[in-house]
């Protein structure tokens, strides 16, 4: 408080401008999300006149959310997305961490050649047609593993972890060896716990990558029961197939369902797909800390 009192008028003006700019950015960021949420909770009869700037529901109705959460395609798509993304993240983080640790060791035979091969995959990334024929040759077409194993280890994320491991103090490894730790114990008990911020960052990258994947799912998965949520979202939002969402029988038997506006259905479906990303980010945010290894060499 004393420091704030000593500020000059120019500094107080500068501080006010910075805070105002950040608050304005927050408003611009949250407004589209809040608008979608408000639209999905609005009265179906008032949706056609709902403003694109409003963040307060016009009336209140749970018809859209009741329909979406009870729809079998949405339920299957959500389940498929969760387990496919979770499996992809687990494979990606473990595989990337172990490979990055090996490539970060100068004594690894053929280290430069292996690293060069990794860089080649970045420069000469194969297209969708070679990928398709590869999945066909492996017998993975119409299998969720064709989507899960796509970019199981990202070369970009691998380079990030390699650089992180290379900067790890050698004294930590030497101390572990003096305490009698073998290489596996050193990696799993010393290196990986200290690399939690980097691993959390990589996990978030893999999560966003695989959660938003829909193009290859459309190509590789012919069975609609295996579609992830993003493909279901495309059917609802881009194609605008209201009958596919509501169902012809339900629309004829339930007047309330027939009155639901497609805009509200799209808004609810979009919010369902982005909600997991909004929920998982605060959980991982706690690992984005500085000075994780501060004090590790003291004592």
JOBELWO-V756653 format. One record per pair of residues at least 6 apart in sequence whose ideal C-beta (glycine too) atoms are under 7 Angstrom apart, sorted by the first residue. I is the first residue (numbers start at 1). J is the second residue. Records with the same first field share a line. If there is no record, write none. Layout:
BEGIN
I = J ; J
END
This chain:
BEGIN
31 = 55
34 = 55
35 = 52 ; 54 ; 55
36 = 267 ; 270 ; 271
37 = 271
38 = 54 ; 55 ; 56 ; 57
39 = 47 ; 50 ; 263 ; 264 ; 267
40 = 64 ; 65 ; 264 ; 267 ; 268 ; 271
41 = 57 ; 60 ; 61
42 = 50 ; 57 ; 58 ; 59 ; 61 ; 264
43 = 58 ; 59 ; 60 ; 61
44 = 61 ; 63 ; 259 ; 260 ; 261 ; 264
45 = 259
46 = 58 ; 59
47 = 261 ; 263 ; 264
48 = 261
50 = 58
63 = 256 ; 260
64 = 260 ; 264 ; 265 ; 268
65 = 268
67 = 246 ; 257 ; 260
68 = 74 ; 268 ; 269 ; 272
71 = 245
73 = 232
74 = 232
76 = 225
77 = 227 ; 228 ; 229 ; 232
78 = 229
80 = 144 ; 226 ; 227 ; 228
81 = 211 ; 228 ; 229 ; 230
84 = 144 ; 147 ; 148 ; 210 ; 228
85 = 207 ; 210 ; 211
87 = 148
88 = 148 ; 206 ; 210
89 = 203 ; 206 ; 207 ; 210
91 = 152
92 = 152 ; 153 ; 154 ; 206
93 = 199 ; 202 ; 203 ; 206
95 = 152 ; 153
96 = 153 ; 157 ; 158 ; 161 ; 202
97 = 161 ; 192 ; 199
99 = 153 ; 158
100 = 158 ; 161 ; 162 ; 165
101 = 165 ; 187 ; 191
102 = 108
103 = 111 ; 114 ; 115 ; 162
104 = 162 ; 165 ; 166
118 = 155 ; 158
121 = 155
122 = 155 ; 156
128 = 219
132 = 219
135 = 141 ; 146 ; 220
140 = 146
141 = 220
142 = 220 ; 221 ; 222 ; 223
144 = 226
146 = 220
147 = 213 ; 216 ; 217 ; 220
150 = 216
151 = 209
157 = 202 ; 205
160 = 202
161 = 198 ; 202
164 = 195 ; 198
168 = 191 ; 194
169 = 297
171 = 297
172 = 190 ; 296
173 = 186
176 = 186 ; 190
181 = 189 ; 190
192 = 199
194 = 292 ; 293 ; 296
196 = 287 ; 292
197 = 287 ; 288 ; 289 ; 292
200 = 284 ; 287 ; 288
203 = 284
204 = 284
207 = 280
208 = 277
211 = 276 ; 277
212 = 230
213 = 230
214 = 228 ; 230 ; 231 ; 234
217 = 227 ; 228 ; 230 ; 231
218 = 231
221 = 227
229 = 273
230 = 273
233 = 269 ; 270 ; 273
235 = 241 ; 244
236 = 245 ; 265 ; 266 ; 269
237 = 266 ; 269 ; 270
240 = 262
242 = 262 ; 265
243 = 251
245 = 265
246 = 257 ; 260
250 = 257
251 = 257 ; 258
END
